[in-house]
Amino acid sequence: MAPSHAKAVASWVRLALATVVLGAACQPAGEPASERSGLVAPVGAPPAPAPPIPGALLDQIHTTNRGLLRGQKPDGLPATEGADADPLIAEARRYYDTIRIPELAARKSGVADPVAPATFEDWKQALGFEPQRPDEDRAAYRRRTGVVVYYNRNELGLGRELGCVRFTEAERRGGKASHGIACFVTNYGRGFGEGKPSLDMAVRGDEPRNTVCIIYRPSLGAGYEIQFYVFGASGRRQEWAQLDTLGPRPHPLVCMNCHGGDYDADRHMAVNARFLPLDPSLVDFAVDAGPELTRAGQEERIRAVNALSVETPLTPAQQDMLAGLYGGRVQTPGQTTTDHWVPEAWRTTPEDHDFYDGVVKPYCATCHLAAQARPDGRTLWSYKVFQTPASFNGASLVDYVCGDFSMPNAQATTRAFWFTPRPVHVAGRGFPSAADAFLAHEGVDRAHCPNLQTVSQCNRGNDPDRLCGDGANGITCDRQTNRCTPPRATTL
């Protein structure tokens, strides 16, 4: 395989990062997220097949060691000092020293940029996020600042708080002020994929798991405007992030798995990364926390966040998505989104429409629409594949999905793709999962996947329990049934 094609293949599904901002989760076609009640099999129905449990995920940018950091302490956290520390820990520190934080116009201009903030609170204060007032409860604060609360079932399987702000950098050395956007996502959940408990924690703001942040800063130069930060449960800045049960991954490389782009090790910055607009039909909202936290109650907050993302260098496909979601009126206050939007090229036949809506959009599009450009500026094959039915049908994708199970390239996404809570319907035909709909579209079925049974068994490798849980959620590998137990509560 030629190196350029290998790079394209390695990039073709950068699914699920968490790293910030506006990510999509999955929803069965034709059913609003707010109306789903749970994963309930019909009476007398056979048990659903066990989904694959890949041992390597989020490894499209940092490919060595299955995408994980080397050198862990006994508690499973990465070694950050001494000879055992992965060299990428030191590189993450160089990265933070490089991106630092913008000097805001409200400050005295002409001085050097401050260092990267050491805590999440420092980061918010430095960028002008409004603090919560002493006499203000959490609901009032969220209402005033436009914070969105939801459960991202198909990215990380965690509850989330999302907030954004616009800032203005100060003029320096005769230059002119530039306007930027910063957003954070605080993730909640003791384990990955526990829908109701994780969303409840997000609603209460209890026990944050970590916070991932994204910033658009034009002063950093073309291609380098978008950078990332990560803060741990205590609020301290980290050189790594753990986004599934398998272990910690290096920052900021883990971010580009879904936000697109690559890492420029010479300049110590991300290049060609993107914001991820939020399609509210693809995430879950609380239905028992008051009207303000329902989807309807948060539509205007979501629109405001998406409107800010338009000020960043989105890809043409992302711009098309937002135009379709809002009927070209994303900047109009009060405009709500539409469900079941698909790109114009996918509207030619009912089959194309339904396939994109039920398979491509929930499990592929969010990251593929962002992963557009190679470091040299050329368009990635993995971006082009999803632009039209003809380009999709002309690609050979089965081996990635049920050969080496490298796609979808995130834990929550893979499980949801193969273990869909409701049947997926394509042109009147029902399928037990999105994976089955995809395989049928390719002219095969599960029997075509030679290693599916083996990969669906958790009792393998050096640490079977880690394939199922991360030590916090009580989910382990049952060596007798070869399945993760207890099963994850993936829906609300």
N, C-alpha and C positions, 0 to 999 in steps of 0.2 A: 504494500500500500504506500503510495506517495506521501511524503510528510505533510504536504498541504491538505491532501484529502483526509489523512489521519487526524489532522487538527480539526477539520470540519466535522468529521464524525464524532470526535471527542466533545464537540460543542453542541451537538444537535439537540440534546434536551438538557437544559440547565434548570431543572425543575426544583423548585422549592427552596429557596434560601429563606431565609427569614430575615434576612438582614434588613430589611427595612421596608419599606414603608408600605407599600400599598400592595399587598399580594392577593392572589386569588385562591379560593378553596374550591371544593367540588360540590356540585349539587346535581341530583338526578334531573334530567330534562323534564320540564312540564310541571314542576312542583316547587312553589315558593319555599325558601328556607324557613320562613317563620311558621309554616304549616306542617313541618315534619315533626313527628313525635318520637321516633326512635327506630332502632333496628329490630324489627319484629318479623319473623318468618311466618308465612301463611301456615295455618294449621295443616299438618300432614306433609308439609314440604320437606324434602330431603335436606340434610345439612349442607350449607354452602361449602364448596371446595376451599381448602386452606390456601390463602394467598402466598405468593413467593416471599421469602425472607432473605433478601440479598445481603451478602456480607460486605459489600462495598457500595457506598453511596456518596453523593456530593463530592465526587472525585474527578470532575472534568477539568478543573484548573490546576489543582495540586494533585498529581496522579500517583505519587509514591506513597507507600504504606497505606493504600486504600483511601487516600485523602486525609488520613489522620496524622496528628502530630506524633512524633516519636518521643519517648522518654516520659513515662508517667510515674507519679508517686503512688504509694500504696492505696490512697483513697480514690484513685482513678483520675485525678486531676493532673494536668500536664506539669512537668518539671519546668520551672521558669528561671532557675538559676543553676549554675554549676555545669559540670561536664555532661550531665544527663539531659540538659535542656536542648530541644530541637533548635537548630540554627534559625528556623523561621520565627522563633520567639524574638531573637535579636533583630531580625528583619522587620517584625511588626513594630518594634520600638523605633527603628529608623523611619518607618512609615509614619508613625505618629509625629515624630520630630519634623518630618517634612510637611505634612498637611497642616499641623497645628490647628489654629482657629482664626477666622477672619477678624480683622480689626473693624469694629462697627463704627458707623459714622458718628454715633453719639459720643464716642471716645475721642481723645485728642489724637489727631492724625500726625503722621510723620514719625511714629515710633515703630519699633520692630513688632511683628506679630507675637502675641503671647504663645506660650507652649500649649500643646494639646491638653485640654482639661483632664484632671486626674479622676474626677467623679462625674456622674450623670448630672447631679445638681449644678456643678460648675459649668458643664457643657450647656445646660439650658439657660443659666444666667448669662453666660458669655454671648449667647445668640439672641437674647432678648425674649425668651419665652416668659409669659406672665406667670408669676408665682401664685400659689393658692393663698388667698387672704385669710387672716386669723379667724374671721367671723363667717367663713364660707365653707359649706360642706362640699363633698366630692362631686355631687350631682350639679351643684351650682357652678363649681369651677369648670367642669367639663362643658357645661352649657355656654359659659362665657368665652372659653378658649377654643371651642369646637373640637374637643377630643372625641374620637370614635371608638366604640367598644364592640368587639365581635369575636367569634371563634373561627380561626383559619384552619378548617378541617383538612384541606388538601395541600397545605404547604408544610407546616410543622406539626399540626394537631395540637395547637396551644391557644389559649385565650389571649386577647390582645387589647392594648390601649394604643391608639394612633393619634399623634398630634403633630402639627406643622406650624411653621412661622416664616414670614418673609423678613429678610434683613437687608440692610444697605451697608456695603463696605465703605470705609472712609477713603477719600482721595489721598493718593500718596505720590510724592515726587512728580508733581505736575500732571498726574493722570486724572481720570475722572472716576467718580463713584460708580460702583456696580451693584446690581441687585441680586440677591441670592435666596435660596429656599433651603430650609433645614427641617427634617422630620425625624421623629423617633417612633419606635414600636417597642413597648414593654410587653414581654411575653409572660404568661401565667400558666401554671400547671405543674403538678408534682410529677406527672409522667406525660409522655407524648401520646396523643390520640384519645384522651379521656374528655369527651365533649362537654357534658354538663358540668362536672366539677371544675374543669379549666375555665369555662365561661363564667361560672359563678365567682371564681377567684378574681377574674378580670373585672367583673362588675363591682366587687367589694374593694379591689385594689390590694388584695392580700398576697403576701409572699411572692413578689416578682421573681421570676426565674432568671431573666436577663433582660437587657435592653439593647436593641440594635438601632443605629442611627445612620442617616444618609444626609449629605449636604451637597447642594449645587452652588458652586462658587466660580463664576466666570473668570475671575482674576487668575485662576490657576492655569488658564490656557486651553486652547481648543483640544478636545479629546480628554482632557484631564479635569474637567470641571466638577465631576461627581466623585466623591470619596465617602468613606465609611468610618464609623466608630462602633465599639462594642463595650458595654459595661455589665459587670456581673451582678449577682443577686444582691450584693451589699451596696451596689452603686459604684464600685471602684472600676476604673478602666481596665480592660483586659487585652491581652495579645492573642486571644483565641475565643472561640465560641463553640458550645456543644448544642447541636441542632437536631440530634436524634439519639437513639440509645447506644450507638456504636462508639462514641467517644468525642474528644475535643478536636477541633480543626483550626488551622491557622488563619488568623485575620491579617489582611482583608481578603485573602485568596478565596475563602469560603463564600464571600459575598457575591463574587462574580459568577458562581455557579448558576445563579438565577438572574442577577441584575445585568448580565452580559459583560463584555469586555474582557480584558486580560490584565496581568500585573506587569508593570514596567520596572524590572529590578534595577535598572540603571538610574532611573529617576525616583524610585521608591514611591510610586503612586499607581493607583488604578487608572486604566485608560479605556475609553469607550464604554463605560458603564452607564446604566440608565435608571431612572426612577421607574416604579411599577404602579401604574394607575389601578384603582380598585373598582372591580365590578361587584356591586353589592349582591347580585343574584348568586354569587359563587361563594359566599360566606354565610355563617349562621349568626343570628342575633338573639338576644335574650327575649323571652316572651313572658317572663314572670318577674321582671325588675322594673315595671312601670313603663308607660308609653314612650318616654324619652329615649329608651335604649332599644326599642324595636327598630326594625329596618325603616319603617315609615318615619319614626321619630328622629332618625339620624340621617335621612336622605340629604338634607341641606348641608349638614356637616361633611358628608362624603363628597357632595358636589364641590364644596369649597376646597377640600383637599385635592380633588382631581383637577380643579381649575388651577391650583398652584403648580401641579405637575406639568401643565401645558407650558409653563414658563421655563421649563428645563428642556434640554435637547432630546425629546422623545423620538423614537424611530417613526418612519412613515406608517408602519402597521399599528403602532400604539396610538398615533394620532387618529387613524381611521377608526380604531376601536372606540375612542372617546367620542368622536363625532357620531358614531352609530348609537352608542349608549344614550347620548343626550340629544339626539336629533340636531346636532350642530350647535347646541345652545348650552355648552358646559359653563360658560361664563355668566349665564342668566340666573340670578337668584330665584330659588323656588323650582327650578327645572329638575325633574326626577328622571331616573334611569328607566330603560325598557328592558324586559327580560327577553331572552332568546334571540338577541342580536347576533348576526353572523356577518362576515365580510361579504361584499357584493358578489365576489367571484364564487362564493359557496352557496348562493341562492338559486342556482340554475335549476336544480332538481330537488324534490323533497328528500331524497336520500342524502345528497350533499349537505343540505341544510341541517338535517337531523344528525348526521355524523359529526359535523363540526360542533353543533350545539351540545351534543351529549358525550362526545369523546375528545375531540381536539381542544375545545375551549376550556373544559374543566381541568384537563390533565397535561396539556402541552403548551397552550397558547401563551400563558402569562410570561413564561421565561423565554420562549422562542421569539416572541414579538420584541423582546428587549435585546436578545443576543443577535445583533445585526452585523457588526463589523469586526474584521480581523485587525490586528495592530497596524497593518499597512493600509487600512482603510477599505480593503475589498470586502464585498458582502459575503457572509458565510452561507455555505450550502444549507446549513441547518435552519437559517432564517428563510431562505427561498422556498424550502420544501412545503411550508405551511401557507403560502400565499394563494395558491389555487388548487382545486381538486386534481388538475392535470399534473402539477409538480409533485403533489403528494402521492398520487397513484404511480408516478414514474420512479419513485424512490423505493428502495428495498429496505424496509424497516423491521421486518419480522424478527430477524436475528437479534436486534437490539432489545426487543420487547420480550421474547421468549426463547432466546438462544443463550446469551450471557446475562440477561436480565439487568442490563445496565441502564435501561430506560423503562419507566420514568426514573430519574436520578435523585429521588428523595424518598425517605422511608414512608412518610404519611401518604405521599402521592402514589407510591407503588401499591400500598395496601388498598387505598380507595379505588384505584384503577382495576384491581383484580377482585375486590370484595365490595362492590357497589351496593349501597343500602337498598336501592330499588332497581327494578329492571330498567335497562336502557333501551329506548325504542328508536329504531331507525326505519323510516318509511313504512310504518305499520308492523314491523317485525320486532319482537321483544328479545332481549338478551339478558342473561343473569348478571352480567357485569359489563363495564366499559371495555375491559380487555377482550371479552368474548365478541363484542361488537367490532372491535378493531381487527381481531383475527378473521372474523367472517368477511370483513371488508377486504382483507388481503387474500381471501379464498382458502383459508385454512381454519383449523380449530385447535383446541388444547392438545389434541393428540400429536400435533405438529411440533410441540415443545418437548424435546426429548428429556430435558433435565427438570421439568416442572415439578415432578413428584419429589425429587431429591431436594430441590431448593425450597420447597414448601415445608420441609421438615426442619425443626429448630435444633434437634439433637445432633449437632455437628460442630466441628471446630474446637478451639481451645476454651471457648466461653459461651456455651449455648444460651445461658441466661441473658447475656448482653445482647444477643440477637433479638430478644423479646422485650427486655426492660432495662432501665438504667439504675436500678437500686433504690429508686424513690417511689415507684408506683406499684410494687408488689407483683408485677407480671414477670413470670419466669417461664422456662421451658419445661414442659411436662415430658419427661423422658419416655413415658409409656405411650402417650398419644402422639408424641412428636409435634405438638402444637403449643403455641404460647397460651398460658393460662394464668389468671382468668382472661377471657377475651376482652379486648379493648372496647370501651364505650365510645365508638367513633361518631355517633350521631346524637343529636339532642332530643 
